[in-house]
Amino acid sequence: MAANINTHQPFRIQDQADSLTGTNFIVGPAFSAHALRDGNLVTGQQQHSGGEAARLVIQALGQ
């Protein structure tokens, strides 16, 4: 029996972000590295993005 996703994830962060004016929510392909830097903010998507996010942090610290 499949679990009800709403039990574990009552809302999707993308839905919340899309409801905010001026939000630019960018999604990469599932199960692949995807990280972004916007000024001092570095964020990665899923567990596959650790290396890419780390490179962006190092880049930000070097500036």
C-alpha positions in Angstrom: 0.0 0.0 0.0 1.4 3.4 -1.0 1.8 6.0 1.8 -0.1 9.2 1.5 2.5 11.8 0.6 0.5 14.5 2.6 1.2 12.6 5.8 5.0 13.1 5.4 5.1 16.2 3.3 2.0 18.4 4.0 3.1 21.0 1.4 5.6 21.4 -1.4 8.2 24.2 -1.0 7.8 25.0 -4.7 4.0 25.7 -4.2 4.8 27.9 -1.3 7.6 29.8 -3.3 5.4 30.2 -6.3 2.8 31.9 -4.2 5.2 34.7 -3.3 5.6 37.7 -5.5 9.0 38.0 -7.1 10.1 34.4 -6.4 12.1 32.6 -9.0 12.0 28.9 -8.2 14.4 26.9 -10.4 14.3 23.1 -10.5 16.9 20.8 -12.1 16.4 17.3 -13.4 15.5 14.8 -10.7 18.3 12.7 -9.2 21.1 14.9 -10.7 23.4 17.5 -9.3 21.8 21.0 -9.3 23.1 23.9 -7.2 22.7 27.6 -7.5 24.4 30.7 -6.0 22.6 34.0 -5.6 25.0 36.4 -3.8 25.7 34.8 -0.4 22.9 32.2 -0.8 24.0 28.8 -2.0 21.4 26.0 -2.3 21.4 22.5 -3.7 18.6 20.2 -4.9 18.6 16.7 -3.4 21.5 14.7 -2.1 23.3 14.6 -5.4 24.2 18.3 -5.2 26.6 18.3 -2.3 29.7 18.5 -4.3 28.4 21.2 -6.6 27.0 23.2 -3.7 30.4 22.9 -1.9 32.2 24.3 -5.0 29.9 27.3 -5.0 30.5 27.9 -1.3 34.3 27.8 -1.8 33.9 30.2 -4.7 31.8 32.6 -2.6 34.4 32.5 0.2 37.1 33.3 -2.2 35.5 36.6 -3.3 
